[in-house]
Amino acid sequence: MKRTEKVEIRVSQEEKQTLTKLAQQEGESVSGLIRSLVEKYMTLNAASTTRRLPKWKLAGLLLLAVFVGHLLTALMVRLH
């Protein structure tokens, strides 16, 4: 059973040369460098997507904020 999948990308010759140099500086292969960048990207973005509220909850909170703001404004008008 295959443990990894292959993803192909196209880059310019200059980009490939730069990636190769960067990978060598890190003591990595180009594949290893790209793999670590993908892992970091997924880690950062997975954390942000788990914190997102569903749209209906966000809409409910917005309506609640508007309602509370309206009540506070009405109270301030009555007090003055």
mmCIF file of the N, C-alpha and C atoms, coordinates in Angstrom:
data_MODEL
# 
_entry.id   MODEL 
# 
loop_
_atom_site.group_PDB 
_atom_site.id 
_atom_site.type_symbol 
_atom_site.label_atom_id 
_atom_site.label_alt_id 
_atom_site.label_comp_id 
_atom_site.label_asym_id 
_atom_site.label_entity_id 
_atom_site.label_seq_id 
_atom_site.pdbx_PDB_ins_code 
_atom_site.Cartn_x 
_atom_site.Cartn_y 
_atom_site.Cartn_z 
_atom_site.occupancy 
_atom_site.B_iso_or_equiv 
_atom_site.pdbx_formal_charge 
_atom_site.auth_seq_id 
_atom_site.auth_comp_id 
_atom_site.auth_asym_id 
_atom_site.auth_atom_id 
_atom_site.pdbx_PDB_model_num 
ATOM 1   N N  . MET A 1 1  ? 0.838   -1.189 0.000   1.00 0.00 ? 1  MET A N  1 
ATOM 2   C CA . MET A 1 1  ? 0.000   0.000  0.000   1.00 0.00 ? 1  MET A CA 1 
ATOM 3   C C  . MET A 1 1  ? 0.882   1.252  0.000   1.00 0.00 ? 1  MET A C  1 
ATOM 4   N N  . LYS A 1 2  ? 0.542   2.201  -0.830  1.00 0.00 ? 2  LYS A N  1 
ATOM 5   C CA . LYS A 1 2  ? 1.301   3.430  -0.954  1.00 0.00 ? 2  LYS A CA 1 
ATOM 6   C C  . LYS A 1 2  ? 1.028   4.349  0.237   1.00 0.00 ? 2  LYS A C  1 
ATOM 7   N N  . ARG A 1 3  ? 2.092   4.844  0.851   1.00 0.00 ? 3  ARG A N  1 
ATOM 8   C CA . ARG A 1 3  ? 1.933   5.703  2.023   1.00 0.00 ? 3  ARG A CA 1 
ATOM 9   C C  . ARG A 1 3  ? 1.864   7.181  1.679   1.00 0.00 ? 3  ARG A C  1 
ATOM 10  N N  . THR A 1 4  ? 2.370   7.561  0.522   1.00 0.00 ? 4  THR A N  1 
ATOM 11  C CA . THR A 1 4  ? 2.365   8.974  0.157   1.00 0.00 ? 4  THR A CA 1 
ATOM 12  C C  . THR A 1 4  ? 1.729   9.157  -1.203  1.00 0.00 ? 4  THR A C  1 
ATOM 13  N N  . GLU A 1 5  ? 1.304   10.361 -1.464  1.00 0.00 ? 5  GLU A N  1 
ATOM 14  C CA . GLU A 1 5  ? 0.742   10.726 -2.756  1.00 0.00 ? 5  GLU A CA 1 
ATOM 15  C C  . GLU A 1 5  ? 1.693   11.697 -3.432  1.00 0.00 ? 5  GLU A C  1 
ATOM 16  N N  . LYS A 1 6  ? 1.574   11.799 -4.711  1.00 0.00 ? 6  LYS A N  1 
ATOM 17  C CA . LYS A 1 6  ? 2.424   12.683 -5.490  1.00 0.00 ? 6  LYS A CA 1 
ATOM 18  C C  . LYS A 1 6  ? 1.604   13.872 -5.971  1.00 0.00 ? 6  LYS A C  1 
ATOM 19  N N  . VAL A 1 7  ? 2.157   15.074 -5.806  1.00 0.00 ? 7  VAL A N  1 
ATOM 20  C CA . VAL A 1 7  ? 1.534   16.297 -6.299  1.00 0.00 ? 7  VAL A CA 1 
ATOM 21  C C  . VAL A 1 7  ? 2.539   16.952 -7.233  1.00 0.00 ? 7  VAL A C  1 
ATOM 22  N N  . GLU A 1 8  ? 2.108   17.228 -8.434  1.00 0.00 ? 8  GLU A N  1 
ATOM 23  C CA . GLU A 1 8  ? 3.001   17.871 -9.388  1.00 0.00 ? 8  GLU A CA 1 
ATOM 24  C C  . GLU A 1 8  ? 2.657   19.341 -9.519  1.00 0.00 ? 8  GLU A C  1 
ATOM 25  N N  . ILE A 1 9  ? 3.696   20.178 -9.578  1.00 0.00 ? 9  ILE A N  1 
ATOM 26  C CA . ILE A 1 9  ? 3.497   21.606 -9.785  1.00 0.00 ? 9  ILE A CA 1 
ATOM 27  C C  . ILE A 1 9  ? 4.441   22.071 -10.891 1.00 0.00 ? 9  ILE A C  1 
ATOM 28  N N  . ARG A 1 10 ? 4.091   23.162 -11.491 1.00 0.00 ? 10 ARG A N  1 
ATOM 29  C CA . ARG A 1 10 ? 4.952   23.746 -12.518 1.00 0.00 ? 10 ARG A CA 1 
ATOM 30  C C  . ARG A 1 10 ? 5.536   25.041 -11.973 1.00 0.00 ? 10 ARG A C  1 
ATOM 31  N N  . VAL A 1 11 ? 6.852   25.190 -12.150 1.00 0.00 ? 11 VAL A N  1 
ATOM 32  C CA . VAL A 1 11 ? 7.546   26.405 -11.753 1.00 0.00 ? 11 VAL A CA 1 
ATOM 33  C C  . VAL A 1 11 ? 8.466   26.817 -12.889 1.00 0.00 ? 11 VAL A C  1 
ATOM 34  N N  . SER A 1 12 ? 8.836   28.070 -12.888 1.00 0.00 ? 12 SER A N  1 
ATOM 35  C CA . SER A 1 12 ? 9.765   28.538 -13.912 1.00 0.00 ? 12 SER A CA 1 
ATOM 36  C C  . SER A 1 12 ? 11.161  27.987 -13.607 1.00 0.00 ? 12 SER A C  1 
ATOM 37  N N  . GLN A 1 13 ? 12.035  28.099 -14.580 1.00 0.00 ? 13 GLN A N  1 
ATOM 38  C CA . GLN A 1 13 ? 13.404  27.620 -14.395 1.00 0.00 ? 13 GLN A CA 1 
ATOM 39  C C  . GLN A 1 13 ? 14.085  28.395 -13.260 1.00 0.00 ? 13 GLN A C  1 
ATOM 40  N N  . GLU A 1 14 ? 13.827  29.691 -13.201 1.00 0.00 ? 14 GLU A N  1 
ATOM 41  C CA . GLU A 1 14 ? 14.416  30.522 -12.150 1.00 0.00 ? 14 GLU A CA 1 
ATOM 42  C C  . GLU A 1 14 ? 13.905  30.098 -10.761 1.00 0.00 ? 14 GLU A C  1 
ATOM 43  N N  . GLU A 1 15 ? 12.596  29.837 -10.682 1.00 0.00 ? 15 GLU A N  1 
ATOM 44  C CA . GLU A 1 15 ? 12.023  29.394 -9.407  1.00 0.00 ? 15 GLU A CA 1 
ATOM 45  C C  . GLU A 1 15 ? 12.623  28.062 -8.972  1.00 0.00 ? 15 GLU A C  1 
ATOM 46  N N  . LYS A 1 16 ? 12.810  27.151 -9.912  1.00 0.00 ? 16 LYS A N  1 
ATOM 47  C CA . LYS A 1 16 ? 13.396  25.845 -9.588  1.00 0.00 ? 16 LYS A CA 1 
ATOM 48  C C  . LYS A 1 16 ? 14.827  26.015 -9.102  1.00 0.00 ? 16 LYS A C  1 
ATOM 49  N N  . GLN A 1 17 ? 15.593  26.892 -9.757  1.00 0.00 ? 17 GLN A N  1 
ATOM 50  C CA . GLN A 1 17 ? 16.970  27.134 -9.324  1.00 0.00 ? 17 GLN A CA 1 
ATOM 51  C C  . GLN A 1 17 ? 17.010  27.721 -7.914  1.00 0.00 ? 17 GLN A C  1 
ATOM 52  N N  . THR A 1 18 ? 16.116  28.663 -7.654  1.00 0.00 ? 18 THR A N  1 
ATOM 53  C CA . THR A 1 18 ? 16.053  29.274 -6.325  1.00 0.00 ? 18 THR A CA 1 
ATOM 54  C C  . THR A 1 18 ? 15.656  28.249 -5.276  1.00 0.00 ? 18 THR A C  1 
ATOM 55  N N  . LEU A 1 19 ? 14.650  27.433 -5.581  1.00 0.00 ? 19 LEU A N  1 
ATOM 56  C CA . LEU A 1 19 ? 14.235  26.378 -4.652  1.00 0.00 ? 19 LEU A CA 1 
ATOM 57  C C  . LEU A 1 19 ? 15.371  25.408 -4.371  1.00 0.00 ? 19 LEU A C  1 
ATOM 58  N N  . THR A 1 20 ? 16.106  25.046 -5.408  1.00 0.00 ? 20 THR A N  1 
ATOM 59  C CA . THR A 1 20 ? 17.227  24.123 -5.245  1.00 0.00 ? 20 THR A CA 1 
ATOM 60  C C  . THR A 1 20 ? 18.290  24.723 -4.329  1.00 0.00 ? 20 THR A C  1 
ATOM 61  N N  . LYS A 1 21 ? 18.629  25.985 -4.544  1.00 0.00 ? 21 LYS A N  1 
ATOM 62  C CA . LYS A 1 21 ? 19.617  26.656 -3.687  1.00 0.00 ? 21 LYS A CA 1 
ATOM 63  C C  . LYS A 1 21 ? 19.144  26.739 -2.240  1.00 0.00 ? 21 LYS A C  1 
ATOM 64  N N  . LEU A 1 22 ? 17.880  27.120 -2.051  1.00 0.00 ? 22 LEU A N  1 
ATOM 65  C CA . LEU A 1 22 ? 17.327  27.215 -0.699  1.00 0.00 ? 22 LEU A CA 1 
ATOM 66  C C  . LEU A 1 22 ? 17.311  25.862 -0.008  1.00 0.00 ? 22 LEU A C  1 
ATOM 67  N N  . ALA A 1 23 ? 16.938  24.836 -0.753  1.00 0.00 ? 23 ALA A N  1 
ATOM 68  C CA . ALA A 1 23 ? 16.911  23.484 -0.179  1.00 0.00 ? 23 ALA A CA 1 
ATOM 69  C C  . ALA A 1 23 ? 18.314  23.046 0.229   1.00 0.00 ? 23 ALA A C  1 
ATOM 70  N N  . GLN A 1 24 ? 19.299  23.326 -0.607  1.00 0.00 ? 24 GLN A N  1 
ATOM 71  C CA . GLN A 1 24 ? 20.679  22.967 -0.279  1.00 0.00 ? 24 GLN A CA 1 
ATOM 72  C C  . GLN A 1 24 ? 21.148  23.690 0.979   1.00 0.00 ? 24 GLN A C  1 
ATOM 73  N N  . GLN A 1 25 ? 20.789  24.967 1.107   1.00 0.00 ? 25 GLN A N  1 
ATOM 74  C CA . GLN A 1 25 ? 21.160  25.731 2.298   1.00 0.00 ? 25 GLN A CA 1 
ATOM 75  C C  . GLN A 1 25 ? 20.561  25.139 3.563   1.00 0.00 ? 25 GLN A C  1 
ATOM 76  N N  . GLU A 1 26 ? 19.376  24.554 3.419   1.00 0.00 ? 26 GLU A N  1 
ATOM 77  C CA . GLU A 1 26 ? 18.686  23.937 4.564   1.00 0.00 ? 26 GLU A CA 1 
ATOM 78  C C  . GLU A 1 26 ? 19.089  22.480 4.763   1.00 0.00 ? 26 GLU A C  1 
ATOM 79  N N  . GLY A 1 27 ? 19.907  21.960 3.852   1.00 0.00 ? 27 GLY A N  1 
ATOM 80  C CA . GLY A 1 27 ? 20.283  20.548 3.937   1.00 0.00 ? 27 GLY A CA 1 
ATOM 81  C C  . GLY A 1 27 ? 19.124  19.630 3.587   1.00 0.00 ? 27 GLY A C  1 
ATOM 82  N N  . GLU A 1 28 ? 18.266  20.073 2.704   1.00 0.00 ? 28 GLU A N  1 
ATOM 83  C CA . GLU A 1 28 ? 17.048  19.358 2.319   1.00 0.00 ? 28 GLU A CA 1 
ATOM 84  C C  . GLU A 1 28 ? 17.026  19.127 0.827   1.00 0.00 ? 28 GLU A C  1 
ATOM 85  N N  . SER A 1 29 ? 16.159  18.237 0.410   1.00 0.00 ? 29 SER A N  1 
ATOM 86  C CA . SER A 1 29 ? 15.849  18.109 -1.012  1.00 0.00 ? 29 SER A CA 1 
ATOM 87  C C  . SER A 1 29 ? 14.770  19.140 -1.330  1.00 0.00 ? 29 SER A C  1 
ATOM 88  N N  . VAL A 1 30 ? 14.549  19.404 -2.600  1.00 0.00 ? 30 VAL A N  1 
ATOM 89  C CA . VAL A 1 30 ? 13.483  20.323 -2.990  1.00 0.00 ? 30 VAL A CA 1 
ATOM 90  C C  . VAL A 1 30 ? 12.143  19.768 -2.506  1.00 0.00 ? 30 VAL A C  1 
ATOM 91  N N  . SER A 1 31 ? 11.943  18.473 -2.673  1.00 0.00 ? 31 SER A N  1 
ATOM 92  C CA . SER A 1 31 ? 10.682  17.858 -2.207  1.00 0.00 ? 31 SER A CA 1 
ATOM 93  C C  . SER A 1 31 ? 10.513  18.025 -0.707  1.00 0.00 ? 31 SER A C  1 
ATOM 94  N N  . GLY A 1 32 ? 11.594  17.812 0.048   1.00 0.00 ? 32 GLY A N  1 
ATOM 95  C CA . GLY A 1 32 ? 11.525  17.953 1.501   1.00 0.00 ? 32 GLY A CA 1 
ATOM 96  C C  . GLY A 1 32 ? 11.214  19.380 1.919   1.00 0.00 ? 32 GLY A C  1 
ATOM 97  N N  . LEU A 1 33 ? 11.820  20.345 1.219   1.00 0.00 ? 33 LEU A N  1 
ATOM 98  C CA . LEU A 1 33 ? 11.563  21.750 1.508   1.00 0.00 ? 33 LEU A CA 1 
ATOM 99  C C  . LEU A 1 33 ? 10.102  22.097 1.247   1.00 0.00 ? 33 LEU A C  1 
ATOM 100 N N  . ILE A 1 34 ? 9.599   21.686 0.103   1.00 0.00 ? 34 ILE A N  1 
ATOM 101 C CA . ILE A 1 34 ? 8.201   21.969 -0.242  1.00 0.00 ? 34 ILE A CA 1 
ATOM 102 C C  . ILE A 1 34 ? 7.257   21.263 0.717   1.00 0.00 ? 34 ILE A C  1 
ATOM 103 N N  . ARG A 1 35 ? 7.575   20.020 1.062   1.00 0.00 ? 35 ARG A N  1 
ATOM 104 C CA . ARG A 1 35 ? 6.741   19.262 1.996   1.00 0.00 ? 35 ARG A CA 1 
ATOM 105 C C  . ARG A 1 35 ? 6.658   19.978 3.347   1.00 0.00 ? 35 ARG A C  1 
ATOM 106 N N  . SER A 1 36 ? 7.794   20.478 3.853   1.00 0.00 ? 36 SER A N  1 
ATOM 107 C CA . SER A 1 36 ? 7.767   21.169 5.149   1.00 0.00 ? 36 SER A CA 1 
ATOM 108 C C  . SER A 1 36 ? 6.997   22.479 5.057   1.00 0.00 ? 36 SER A C  1 
ATOM 109 N N  . LEU A 1 37 ? 7.097   23.183 3.920   1.00 0.00 ? 37 LEU A N  1 
ATOM 110 C CA . LEU A 1 37 ? 6.322   24.407 3.740   1.00 0.00 ? 37 LEU A CA 1 
ATOM 111 C C  . LEU A 1 37 ? 4.824   24.120 3.695   1.00 0.00 ? 37 LEU A C  1 
ATOM 112 N N  . VAL A 1 38 ? 4.442   23.045 3.018   1.00 0.00 ? 38 VAL A N  1 
ATOM 113 C CA . VAL A 1 38 ? 3.029   22.662 2.946   1.00 0.00 ? 38 VAL A CA 1 
ATOM 114 C C  . VAL A 1 38 ? 2.515   22.299 4.339   1.00 0.00 ? 38 VAL A C  1 
ATOM 115 N N  . GLU A 1 39 ? 3.317   21.555 5.109   1.00 0.00 ? 39 GLU A N  1 
ATOM 116 C CA . GLU A 1 39 ? 2.911   21.183 6.466   1.00 0.00 ? 39 GLU A CA 1 
ATOM 117 C C  . GLU A 1 39 ? 2.709   22.417 7.337   1.00 0.00 ? 39 GLU A C  1 
ATOM 118 N N  . LYS A 1 40 ? 3.635   23.383 7.245   1.00 0.00 ? 40 LYS A N  1 
ATOM 119 C CA . LYS A 1 40 ? 3.495   24.620 8.022   1.00 0.00 ? 40 LYS A CA 1 
ATOM 120 C C  . LYS A 1 40 ? 2.253   25.387 7.603   1.00 0.00 ? 40 LYS A C  1 
ATOM 121 N N  . TYR A 1 41 ? 2.015   25.475 6.305   1.00 0.00 ? 41 TYR A N  1 
ATOM 122 C CA . TYR A 1 41 ? 0.838   26.181 5.794   1.00 0.00 ? 41 TYR A CA 1 
ATOM 123 C C  . TYR A 1 41 ? -0.445  25.534 6.309   1.00 0.00 ? 41 TYR A C  1 
ATOM 124 N N  . MET A 1 42 ? -0.498  24.204 6.237   1.00 0.00 ? 42 MET A N  1 
ATOM 125 C CA . MET A 1 42 ? -1.705  23.502 6.691   1.00 0.00 ? 42 MET A CA 1 
ATOM 126 C C  . MET A 1 42 ? -1.905  23.667 8.189   1.00 0.00 ? 42 MET A C  1 
ATOM 127 N N  . THR A 1 43 ? -0.822  23.641 8.966   1.00 0.00 ? 43 THR A N  1 
ATOM 128 C CA . THR A 1 43 ? -0.932  23.813 10.411  1.00 0.00 ? 43 THR A CA 1 
ATOM 129 C C  . THR A 1 43 ? -1.476  25.189 10.746  1.00 0.00 ? 43 THR A C  1 
ATOM 130 N N  . LEU A 1 44 ? -0.941  26.215 10.100  1.00 0.00 ? 44 LEU A N  1 
ATOM 131 C CA . LEU A 1 44 ? -1.402  27.581 10.366  1.00 0.00 ? 44 LEU A CA 1 
ATOM 132 C C  . LEU A 1 44 ? -2.845  27.779 9.943   1.00 0.00 ? 44 LEU A C  1 
ATOM 133 N N  . ASN A 1 45 ? -3.232  27.250 8.810   1.00 0.00 ? 45 ASN A N  1 
ATOM 134 C CA . ASN A 1 45 ? -4.581  27.466 8.300   1.00 0.00 ? 45 ASN A CA 1 
ATOM 135 C C  . ASN A 1 45 ? -5.611  26.539 8.921   1.00 0.00 ? 45 ASN A C  1 
ATOM 136 N N  . ALA A 1 46 ? -5.203  25.374 9.354   1.00 0.00 ? 46 ALA A N  1 
ATOM 137 C CA . ALA A 1 46 ? -6.139  24.474 10.031  1.00 0.00 ? 46 ALA A CA 1 
ATOM 138 C C  . ALA A 1 46 ? -6.566  25.095 11.351  1.00 0.00 ? 46 ALA A C  1 
ATOM 139 N N  . ALA A 1 47 ? -5.632  25.756 12.032  1.00 0.00 ? 47 ALA A N  1 
ATOM 140 C CA . ALA A 1 47 ? -5.962  26.400 13.303  1.00 0.00 ? 47 ALA A CA 1 
ATOM 141 C C  . ALA A 1 47 ? -6.953  27.528 13.093  1.00 0.00 ? 47 ALA A C  1 
ATOM 142 N N  . SER A 1 48 ? -6.793  28.288 12.024  1.00 0.00 ? 48 SER A N  1 
ATOM 143 C CA . SER A 1 48 ? -7.701  29.417 11.805  1.00 0.00 ? 48 SER A CA 1 
ATOM 144 C C  . SER A 1 48 ? -9.073  28.954 11.332  1.00 0.00 ? 48 SER A C  1 
ATOM 145 N N  . THR A 1 49 ? -9.157  27.855 10.595  1.00 0.00 ? 49 THR A N  1 
ATOM 146 C CA . THR A 1 49 ? -10.461 27.406 10.120  1.00 0.00 ? 49 THR A CA 1 
ATOM 147 C C  . THR A 1 49 ? -11.279 26.774 11.233  1.00 0.00 ? 49 THR A C  1 
ATOM 148 N N  . THR A 1 50 ? -10.624 26.221 12.245  1.00 0.00 ? 50 THR A N  1 
ATOM 149 C CA . THR A 1 50 ? -11.396 25.613 13.328  1.00 0.00 ? 50 THR A CA 1 
ATOM 150 C C  . THR A 1 50 ? -12.011 26.666 14.227  1.00 0.00 ? 50 THR A C  1 
ATOM 151 N N  . ARG A 1 51 ? -11.498 27.902 14.182  1.00 0.00 ? 51 ARG A N  1 
ATOM 152 C CA . ARG A 1 51 ? -12.031 28.967 15.022  1.00 0.00 ? 51 ARG A CA 1 
ATOM 153 C C  . ARG A 1 51 ? -13.142 29.748 14.348  1.00 0.00 ? 51 ARG A C  1 
ATOM 154 N N  . ARG A 1 52 ? -13.383 29.494 13.099  1.00 0.00 ? 52 ARG A N  1 
ATOM 155 C CA . ARG A 1 52 ? -14.419 30.246 12.381  1.00 0.00 ? 52 ARG A CA 1 
ATOM 156 C C  . ARG A 1 52 ? -15.807 29.857 12.858  1.00 0.00 ? 52 ARG A C  1 
ATOM 157 N N  . LEU A 1 53 ? -16.637 30.855 13.006  1.00 0.00 ? 53 LEU A N  1 
ATOM 158 C CA . LEU A 1 53 ? -18.019 30.615 13.399  1.00 0.00 ? 53 LEU A CA 1 
ATOM 159 C C  . LEU A 1 53 ? -18.858 30.333 12.161  1.00 0.00 ? 53 LEU A C  1 
ATOM 160 N N  . PRO A 1 54 ? -19.853 29.465 12.289  1.00 0.00 ? 54 PRO A N  1 
ATOM 161 C CA . PRO A 1 54 ? -20.787 29.292 11.167  1.00 0.00 ? 54 PRO A CA 1 
ATOM 162 C C  . PRO A 1 54 ? -21.479 30.621 10.879  1.00 0.00 ? 54 PRO A C  1 
ATOM 163 N N  . LYS A 1 55 ? -21.877 30.818 9.639   1.00 0.00 ? 55 LYS A N  1 
ATOM 164 C CA . LYS A 1 55 ? -22.487 32.091 9.230   1.00 0.00 ? 55 LYS A CA 1 
ATOM 165 C C  . LYS A 1 55 ? -23.738 32.417 10.033  1.00 0.00 ? 55 LYS A C  1 
ATOM 166 N N  . TRP A 1 56 ? -24.536 31.416 10.391  1.00 0.00 ? 56 TRP A N  1 
ATOM 167 C CA . TRP A 1 56 ? -25.762 31.696 11.122  1.00 0.00 ? 56 TRP A CA 1 
ATOM 168 C C  . TRP A 1 56 ? -25.445 32.199 12.527  1.00 0.00 ? 56 TRP A C  1 
ATOM 169 N N  . LYS A 1 57 ? -24.363 31.695 13.147  1.00 0.00 ? 57 LYS A N  1 
ATOM 170 C CA . LYS A 1 57 ? -23.982 32.180 14.473  1.00 0.00 ? 57 LYS A CA 1 
ATOM 171 C C  . LYS A 1 57 ? -23.436 33.596 14.384  1.00 0.00 ? 57 LYS A C  1 
ATOM 172 N N  . LEU A 1 58 ? -22.647 33.846 13.348  1.00 0.00 ? 58 LEU A N  1 
ATOM 173 C CA . LEU A 1 58 ? -22.099 35.178 13.145  1.00 0.00 ? 58 LEU A CA 1 
ATOM 174 C C  . LEU A 1 58 ? -23.229 36.188 12.917  1.00 0.00 ? 58 LEU A C  1 
ATOM 175 N N  . ALA A 1 59 ? -24.220 35.812 12.117  1.00 0.00 ? 59 ALA A N  1 
ATOM 176 C CA . ALA A 1 59 ? -25.368 36.692 11.866  1.00 0.00 ? 59 ALA A CA 1 
ATOM 177 C C  . ALA A 1 59 ? -26.149 36.927 13.162  1.00 0.00 ? 59 ALA A C  1 
ATOM 178 N N  . GLY A 1 60 ? -26.324 35.897 13.954  1.00 0.00 ? 60 GLY A N  1 
ATOM 179 C CA . GLY A 1 60 ? -27.028 36.027 15.231  1.00 0.00 ? 60 GLY A CA 1 
ATOM 180 C C  . GLY A 1 60 ? -26.304 36.962 16.186  1.00 0.00 ? 60 GLY A C  1 
ATOM 181 N N  . LEU A 1 61 ? -24.981 36.836 16.237  1.00 0.00 ? 61 LEU A N  1 
ATOM 182 C CA . LEU A 1 61 ? -24.198 37.722 17.100  1.00 0.00 ? 61 LEU A CA 1 
ATOM 183 C C  . LEU A 1 61 ? -24.273 39.164 16.623  1.00 0.00 ? 61 LEU A C  1 
ATOM 184 N N  . LEU A 1 62 ? -24.270 39.344 15.328  1.00 0.00 ? 62 LEU A N  1 
ATOM 185 C CA . LEU A 1 62 ? -24.386 40.695 14.770  1.00 0.00 ? 62 LEU A CA 1 
ATOM 186 C C  . LEU A 1 62 ? -25.741 41.311 15.130  1.00 0.00 ? 62 LEU A C  1 
ATOM 187 N N  . LEU A 1 63 ? -26.803 40.524 14.979  1.00 0.00 ? 63 LEU A N  1 
ATOM 188 C CA . LEU A 1 63 ? -28.138 41.030 15.344  1.00 0.00 ? 63 LEU A CA 1 
ATOM 189 C C  . LEU A 1 63 ? -28.225 41.336 16.834  1.00 0.00 ? 63 LEU A C  1 
ATOM 190 N N  . LEU A 1 64 ? -27.620 40.497 17.643  1.00 0.00 ? 64 LEU A N  1 
ATOM 191 C CA . LEU A 1 64 ? -27.607 40.731 19.090  1.00 0.00 ? 64 LEU A CA 1 
ATOM 192 C C  . LEU A 1 64 ? -26.869 42.024 19.412  1.00 0.00 ? 64 LEU A C  1 
ATOM 193 N N  . ALA A 1 65 ? -25.733 42.246 18.750  1.00 0.00 ? 65 ALA A N  1 
ATOM 194 C CA . ALA A 1 65 ? -24.967 43.468 18.982  1.00 0.00 ? 65 ALA A CA 1 
ATOM 195 C C  . ALA A 1 65 ? -25.773 44.706 18.586  1.00 0.00 ? 65 ALA A C  1 
ATOM 196 N N  . VAL A 1 66 ? -26.487 44.625 17.470  1.00 0.00 ? 66 VAL A N  1 
ATOM 197 C CA . VAL A 1 66 ? -27.314 45.745 17.028  1.00 0.00 ? 66 VAL A CA 1 
ATOM 198 C C  . VAL A 1 66 ? -28.428 45.998 18.040  1.00 0.00 ? 66 VAL A C  1 
ATOM 199 N N  . PHE A 1 67 ? -29.059 44.942 18.511  1.00 0.00 ? 67 PHE A N  1 
ATOM 200 C CA . PHE A 1 67 ? -30.147 45.066 19.482  1.00 0.00 ? 67 PHE A CA 1 
ATOM 201 C C  . PHE A 1 67 ? -29.656 45.685 20.784  1.00 0.00 ? 67 PHE A C  1 
ATOM 202 N N  . VAL A 1 68 ? -28.527 45.200 21.286  1.00 0.00 ? 68 VAL A N  1 
ATOM 203 C CA . VAL A 1 68 ? -27.965 45.732 22.530  1.00 0.00 ? 68 VAL A CA 1 
ATOM 204 C C  . VAL A 1 68 ? -27.582 47.196 22.337  1.00 0.00 ? 68 VAL A C  1 
ATOM 205 N N  . GLY A 1 69 ? -26.994 47.519 21.197  1.00 0.00 ? 69 GLY A N  1 
ATOM 206 C CA . GLY A 1 69 ? -26.646 48.907 20.910  1.00 0.00 ? 69 GLY A CA 1 
ATOM 207 C C  . GLY A 1 69 ? -27.872 49.800 20.891  1.00 0.00 ? 69 GLY A C  1 
ATOM 208 N N  . HIS A 1 70 ? -28.950 49.286 20.301  1.00 0.00 ? 70 HIS A N  1 
ATOM 209 C CA . HIS A 1 70 ? -30.208 50.053 20.251  1.00 0.00 ? 70 HIS A CA 1 
ATOM 210 C C  . HIS A 1 70 ? -30.750 50.276 21.665  1.00 0.00 ? 70 HIS A C  1 
ATOM 211 N N  . LEU A 1 71 ? -30.734 49.235 22.488  1.00 0.00 ? 71 LEU A N  1 
ATOM 212 C CA . LEU A 1 71 ? -31.221 49.376 23.864  1.00 0.00 ? 71 LEU A CA 1 
ATOM 213 C C  . LEU A 1 71 ? -30.389 50.376 24.653  1.00 0.00 ? 71 LEU A C  1 
ATOM 214 N N  . LEU A 1 72 ? -29.081 50.299 24.507  1.00 0.00 ? 72 LEU A N  1 
ATOM 215 C CA . LEU A 1 72 ? -28.214 51.234 25.230  1.00 0.00 ? 72 LEU A CA 1 
ATOM 216 C C  . LEU A 1 72 ? -28.443 52.670 24.769  1.00 0.00 ? 72 LEU A C  1 
ATOM 217 N N  . THR A 1 73 ? -28.652 52.864 23.494  1.00 0.00 ? 73 THR A N  1 
ATOM 218 C CA . THR A 1 73 ? -28.934 54.201 22.969  1.00 0.00 ? 73 THR A CA 1 
ATOM 219 C C  . THR A 1 73 ? -30.251 54.720 23.521  1.00 0.00 ? 73 THR A C  1 
ATOM 220 N N  . ALA A 1 74 ? -31.258 53.859 23.544  1.00 0.00 ? 74 ALA A N  1 
ATOM 221 C CA . ALA A 1 74 ? -32.571 54.267 24.085  1.00 0.00 ? 74 ALA A CA 1 
ATOM 222 C C  . ALA A 1 74 ? -32.469 54.625 25.555  1.00 0.00 ? 74 ALA A C  1 
ATOM 223 N N  . LEU A 1 75 ? -31.696 53.859 26.324  1.00 0.00 ? 75 LEU A N  1 
ATOM 224 C CA . LEU A 1 75 ? -31.508 54.158 27.737  1.00 0.00 ? 75 LEU A CA 1 
ATOM 225 C C  . LEU A 1 75 ? -30.795 55.486 27.942  1.00 0.00 ? 75 LEU A C  1 
ATOM 226 N N  . MET A 1 76 ? -29.780 55.720 27.131  1.00 0.00 ? 76 MET A N  1 
ATOM 227 C CA . MET A 1 76 ? -29.028 56.976 27.267  1.00 0.00 ? 76 MET A CA 1 
ATOM 228 C C  . MET A 1 76 ? -29.917 58.179 26.936  1.00 0.00 ? 76 MET A C  1 
ATOM 229 N N  . VAL A 1 77 ? -30.785 58.054 25.930  1.00 0.00 ? 77 VAL A N  1 
ATOM 230 C CA . VAL A 1 77 ? -31.708 59.124 25.563  1.00 0.00 ? 77 VAL A CA 1 
ATOM 231 C C  . VAL A 1 77 ? -32.682 59.396 26.705  1.00 0.00 ? 77 VAL A C  1 
ATOM 232 N N  . ARG A 1 78 ? -33.192 58.360 27.329  1.00 0.00 ? 78 ARG A N  1 
ATOM 233 C CA . ARG A 1 78 ? -34.152 58.524 28.439  1.00 0.00 ? 78 ARG A CA 1 
ATOM 234 C C  . ARG A 1 78 ? -33.494 59.149 29.669  1.00 0.00 ? 78 ARG A C  1 
ATOM 235 N N  . LEU A 1 79 ? -32.220 58.798 29.896  1.00 0.00 ? 79 LEU A N  1 
ATOM 236 C CA . LEU A 1 79 ? -31.543 59.321 31.079  1.00 0.00 ? 79 LEU A CA 1 
ATOM 237 C C  . LEU A 1 79 ? -31.196 60.795 30.937  1.00 0.00 ? 79 LEU A C  1 
ATOM 238 N N  . HIS A 1 80 ? -31.092 61.283 29.731  1.00 0.00 ? 80 HIS A N  1 
ATOM 239 C CA . HIS A 1 80 ? -30.743 62.694 29.535  1.00 0.00 ? 80 HIS A CA 1 
ATOM 240 C C  . HIS A 1 80 ? -31.954 63.432 29.248  1.00 0.00 ? 80 HIS A C  1 
# 
